[in-house]
Amino acid sequence: MKMVDEDAILRFAQLNAEAIAMNDAALADDLDEARFRAHLIRTAAEEMGLSEVVEAAQDVVVLLRAPGTVPLPDYGHAMLRLARILTPRD
């Protein structure tokens, strides 16, 4: 019988919720909120040891740039990549 780490599942689900909120914020043109969420995802992924998620979230952070600035091109693609990494696969 395989043990289920419920805490890890809940933390991963929270990462997904943050990614959804980040994408919703970007779609609403609230890039400062999207930046905040990207930082949360990166920090939580670092704590969880999820290097692929950390790398993808860092790409989003870099492309969104600092609050109050214009993001670099392709930040949307970076957000999509992060969402795909966080999407459970069968």
N, C-alpha and C positions, 0 to 999 in steps of 0.2 A: 504494500500500500504506500503510495507516494504522499509525503507530507506537503501540505499547502501552507505557504507563508502568507497568511492573510494580510499582515502588515505590509509586505512588499507589494501585494496586489493592490491594496488601497493607495499606497504611495504612487504606484504606476498609474492608477486611475486618476489621481490628482494631477499628475503630469499631463494626462490627456485633457483634463478639464482646463488646465492652464493654457494648453495649446489652442483649444477651442476659443477661450476668452481672448487670447492674443490675436488670433485670426479675425474674430468678430470686431475687435478694436481697430485692426488695420482696415477692415472693410468699412468701418464707420469713420475712417480718417482720424482716429484718435491714436496717432503714432506714439505718443508718450506712454499711453497705457500699453500698447503693444510692446514697447521697449521694456517696460516694467515686467510684463509677463514673461518675455524672453529671458530676462535676467533671473526670474524666479525658477524657470524651467532649468536653465543652466546650473544654477546653484543646487537645486534639488537633485538633478542628475549626477552632479559631482559627488554629493553625499551618498548616493545610491551606487556609485561605481559604474554608471552607464556611460562609458566613454563615447559610444557612437551618438548618443543623445546629446552629450556635452558638446561634441564637435559640431553637430548640426545647430544646436542652440547658439553656440558661439558665432557661427556664420551669420545667423539672424541678427544677433547683437551688433556685429561689425557692420553689416549692411544697413541696419536701421540708423546707425550712428548715434551721436549724443542727443539728448532731449533738445527740442527747439531747432534742430537742423533738418535739412532735407535728406531723406534716405538715399542711399546709392541704388542704382538700377539692380534689378534681380532680387530684391529683398523678398518679393512674393514667391519666387522660385525656392528660395531658402526656407521660407515658412512652409511651403508645400513639402519639401524634403523632410523637414522636421516632423510634420504631421504623418507622413508615410512611415517614418521610422517608429513612431509611437502607435501606429495602427497594428493591432494584433493580427498575426497571420495564422492560417490553419496549417 
